[in-house]
Amino acid sequence: MPHQAQARKQRERARPGWREQGEGHQLPCSVMEVEARITEAGTSLTTAERRVAEVVLGRPELVAFGTVAELAEAAQAGAATVVRLAAKLDFDGFTALQAAVQNELSNQLRPAAVRIREARGGVAVQRHLQRELDNVQTTLLSVSEAEIGAAVEHLSDLARTVLVLTGDASTGVSQQFVGDLLALRPGVELLTGNQVAVSRRLSQIRAGDVVVSIDLRRYDRWVIETTREAKRRGAWVLALSDSALSPLAGMAHVSMVLSAGGISPFDSHVGTLALLNVLIAGVADELREGATDRLDRAEAAWSAASHLVDR
């Protein structure tokens, strides 16, 4: 719609790094802006357009260096669908969409390419280093200060209970997140168990409580359904998933996208852990006085019982 396009241009003009080249010529936006436009388009996308959008988000190198036909084939859609998606995202054709993705890839890969040349160790270590650097950088650069601020504000509100839901693959990093958050504030739970236990806990949720849902595709159905029910009951939802078009992202008040590519057959959770560490650091800063007292009391208890060995 015209007023939406005008509002988007106003946001772009206010965003750091936005530049114009003469009348009517705008430099390419970043792939993060592409992601924002896809998220904004949301439910207006057809099924075929959503498949193309998933490829744009998941395989940006194909968009950057491929053709309309190659993108259409990867998404099992027609070339006309690719062109329609570009138009819906307010790009002047596929070429403009491609330029935006190329611009971001060049910005992201250059620092990693420099660092990889400095790596010690064998080829396997260097390949993993490259992949994990990309995961962390892509994950952290995809979130805005406003999104981080909103998440930290809700996670720091002691009047709200925080429930963390996680798919099976993300259980480890989620447990670490819950443990760190509990060290800073009370009222944090990792919601697990059978459907009876989950339903019982959901029945006690209060409007305004915070639900953090963490999962990667293929998504655990219970996480999706529990998140949906928690939102219906008035919970504020933060979703961490691997796509702006994931079912969790679609129901979240704030959605953050994780990069989880790995060299092994399994997803990497390094980017997820890095993002969770950012949130923990924000909460620690927000709750500094109370969190310091809480940590001091825990440290005193450990020392009195000689639970920990320094050497």
C-alpha positions in Angstrom: 0.0 0.0 0.0 1.3 3.5 -0.8 1.3 4.7 2.9 3.3 1.6 3.9 5.9 2.3 1.3 6.2 5.9 2.4 6.5 4.9 6.1 9.2 2.4 5.1 11.2 5.0 3.3 11.0 7.3 6.3 12.4 4.6 8.5 15.2 3.9 6.0 16.1 7.6 5.9 16.4 7.7 9.7 18.5 4.5 9.8 22.2 4.9 10.1 24.0 3.9 6.9 21.1 5.0 4.6 22.4 7.1 1.8 21.1 8.6 -1.4 23.0 9.1 -4.7 21.3 12.0 -6.4 17.6 12.4 -7.1 15.7 9.1 -7.0 18.8 6.9 -6.6 19.2 5.0 -3.4 22.1 2.7 -2.5 21.2 -0.9 -1.7 19.8 -1.7 1.7 21.1 -4.6 3.7 19.8 -8.2 3.8 18.6 -7.3 7.3 16.3 -4.8 5.7 15.2 -7.5 3.2 14.4 -9.6 6.2 12.5 -6.8 7.8 10.5 -6.3 4.6 9.7 -10.0 4.4 8.5 -9.9 8.0 6.4 -6.8 7.4 4.8 -8.5 4.3 4.0 -11.5 6.5 0.6 -12.9 5.9 0.2 -11.1 2.6 2.6 -13.5 1.0 1.1 -16.4 -0.9 2.4 -20.0 -0.2 4.6 -19.9 -3.3 6.0 -16.4 -2.3 6.7 -17.7 1.2 8.8 -20.5 -0.3 10.8 -18.0 -2.3 11.2 -15.7 0.8 12.5 -18.7 2.7 15.2 -19.3 0.1 16.1 -15.5 0.2 16.6 -15.7 3.9 18.2 -19.1 4.1 20.4 -19.0 1.0 21.3 -15.4 0.4 24.4 -16.4 -1.7 22.0 -17.9 -4.2 20.1 -14.7 -4.5 23.3 -12.6 -4.6 25.0 -14.6 -7.4 22.2 -16.5 -9.1 19.4 -15.8 -11.5 15.7 -15.5 -11.3 15.4 -19.0 -12.8 17.8 -20.5 -10.2 16.0 -18.9 -7.3 12.6 -20.0 -8.7 13.9 -23.6 -9.1 15.3 -23.7 -5.5 12.0 -22.5 -4.2 9.9 -24.8 -6.5 8.1 -21.7 -7.8 7.8 -19.9 -11.0 9.9 -17.0 -12.2 6.9 -14.8 -12.1 6.5 -15.5 -8.4 10.1 -14.3 -7.8 9.3 -11.0 -9.5 6.0 -10.6 -7.7 7.8 -11.1 -4.3 10.4 -8.5 -5.2 7.6 -6.1 -6.0 5.7 -6.9 -2.8 8.9 -6.1 -0.8 9.0 -2.7 -2.6 12.1 -3.5 -4.7 12.3 -2.3 -8.3 12.5 -5.8 -9.7 14.8 -8.8 -8.9 17.9 -6.8 -9.7 17.3 -4.4 -6.9 16.6 -7.3 -4.5 19.8 -9.0 -5.6 21.8 -5.8 -5.1 20.6 -5.5 -1.5 21.7 -9.0 -0.7 25.0 -8.6 -2.5 25.7 -5.4 -0.5 25.2 -7.2 2.9 27.1 -10.3 1.9 30.1 -8.2 1.0 30.0 -6.4 4.3 29.7 -9.6 6.3 32.1 -11.9 4.6 35.0 -9.5 4.3 35.9 -9.4 8.0 35.5 -13.2 8.3 37.7 -13.7 5.3 40.4 -11.7 6.9 40.2 -13.5 10.2 40.2 -16.9 8.6 43.6 -16.3 7.1 45.0 -15.7 10.6 43.7 -19.0 11.9 46.1 -21.7 13.3 45.3 -25.3 13.1 44.4 -27.6 10.2 41.9 -27.2 7.5 39.0 -28.7 9.5 39.5 -26.1 12.3 39.6 -23.2 9.8 36.4 -24.4 8.1 34.6 -24.6 11.5 36.0 -21.2 12.5 34.7 -19.6 9.3 31.3 -21.2 9.8 31.0 -20.2 13.5 32.2 -16.7 13.0 29.5 -16.3 10.3 26.9 -17.8 12.7 27.7 -15.3 15.5 28.1 -12.3 13.2 24.9 -13.0 11.2 22.8 -13.7 14.3 24.0 -10.6 16.3 23.9 -8.2 13.3 20.3 -9.3 12.5 18.8 -7.9 15.7 18.1 -4.2 16.3 18.8 -2.2 19.4 15.0 -1.7 19.8 14.4 -5.5 19.8 17.2 -6.1 22.3 15.8 -3.2 24.5 12.3 -4.6 24.4 13.5 -8.1 25.3 15.7 -6.9 28.2 12.9 -4.7 29.5 10.5 -7.6 29.8 13.1 -10.1 31.1 14.2 -7.6 33.8 10.7 -6.9 35.1 10.5 -8.8 38.4 6.7 -8.6 38.3 6.7 -11.0 35.4 7.4 -14.7 35.5 9.7 -15.9 32.7 9.0 -19.2 31.0 11.5 -20.6 28.6 10.3 -23.2 26.0 12.8 -25.0 23.9 12.9 -27.6 21.2 14.9 -30.8 21.9 17.9 -29.6 19.9 18.2 -26.3 21.8 17.8 -27.7 25.3 21.4 -27.3 26.2 21.8 -23.6 25.5 18.3 -23.0 26.9 19.3 -24.5 30.2 22.3 -22.3 30.3 20.2 -19.3 29.7 17.7 -20.2 32.4 20.6 -20.9 34.9 22.2 -17.5 34.1 18.9 -15.7 34.3 18.0 -17.3 37.7 21.4 -16.1 39.1 20.2 -12.6 38.3 16.5 -12.7 39.3 13.8 -15.0 40.6 10.8 -16.4 38.8 12.5 -18.1 35.8 11.4 -21.6 34.7 12.4 -24.0 31.9 9.0 -25.5 30.9 9.4 -29.2 30.1 7.7 -32.4 30.8 4.7 -34.3 29.4 1.6 -32.6 28.1 -0.2 -32.9 31.4 2.6 -31.0 33.2 2.8 -28.4 30.5 -0.9 -27.8 30.4 -1.0 -27.5 34.2 1.7 -24.8 34.2 0.1 -23.0 31.3 -3.2 -22.8 33.3 -1.4 -20.7 35.9 0.2 -18.2 33.5 -0.7 -14.6 34.0 -1.3 -11.8 31.4 2.0 -10.0 31.0 4.3 -13.0 31.9 7.2 -13.6 29.5 7.5 -16.6 27.3 10.9 -17.2 25.5 10.5 -19.8 22.8 13.7 -21.2 21.2 13.6 -23.7 18.4 15.1 -24.5 14.9 13.4 -26.3 12.1 12.1 -28.9 12.1 10.2 -27.3 14.9 8.8 -29.3 17.9 5.1 -29.1 17.6 4.5 -28.8 21.4 6.7 -25.7 21.5 4.6 -24.0 18.7 1.3 -25.0 20.3 2.3 -24.1 23.8 3.6 -20.7 22.6 0.3 -20.1 20.8 -1.7 -20.9 23.9 0.6 -18.8 26.2 0.0 -15.8 23.9 -3.7 -16.4 23.9 -3.6 -16.2 27.7 -1.9 -12.8 27.5 1.9 -13.7 27.7 4.5 -11.5 26.0 6.4 -13.7 23.5 10.0 -13.5 22.5 10.8 -16.0 19.7 14.3 -17.1 18.7 14.2 -19.2 15.6 16.0 -19.7 12.3 13.7 -17.8 10.0 11.6 -14.6 10.0 8.9 -16.8 8.5 9.0 -19.6 11.2 5.7 -20.4 13.0 7.2 -19.0 16.2 8.2 -15.7 14.6 4.7 -15.3 13.3 3.2 -15.2 16.8 5.9 -13.4 18.7 5.9 -9.8 19.9 9.6 -9.7 19.2 11.3 -12.2 16.9 15.0 -12.7 16.6 16.5 -14.8 13.8 19.3 -17.3 14.5 22.0 -18.5 12.1 22.7 -22.1 12.9 24.6 -23.6 10.0 27.2 -26.2 10.8 30.0 -28.2 9.1 28.8 -31.4 10.9 25.4 -33.0 10.3 24.0 -31.0 13.2 22.9 -27.5 13.7 25.3 -25.1 15.5 24.1 -23.3 18.6 27.0 -21.0 18.9 25.1 -18.1 17.4 22.1 -18.8 19.7 24.4 -18.8 22.7 26.0 -15.5 21.7 22.5 -13.9 21.4 21.4 -15.3 24.7 24.6 -13.9 26.3 23.7 -10.4 24.9 20.3 -10.7 26.6 21.9 -11.9 29.9 24.3 -9.0 29.8 21.4 -6.5 29.3 19.4 -8.0 32.2 22.5 -7.9 34.5 23.0 -4.2 33.7 19.3 -3.4 34.2 19.1 -5.3 37.6 22.6 -4.4 38.7 21.9 -3.7 42.4 19.5 -6.6 43.1 21.5 -9.0 40.9 24.8 -8.1 42.7 23.2 -8.9 46.1 21.8 -12.2 44.7 25.2 -13.2 43.3 26.9 -12.2 46.6 24.6 -14.4 48.6 25.1 -17.4 46.3 28.9 -16.9 46.5 28.8 -16.7 50.3 26.8 -20.0 50.5 29.2 -21.8 48.1 32.3 -20.6 50.1 30.8 -21.5 53.5 30.1 -25.1 52.3 33.4 -25.3 50.3 31.5 -26.5 47.3 34.0 -25.1 44.8 37.7 -25.6 44.4 39.8 -22.8 42.9 42.9 -24.8 42.3 
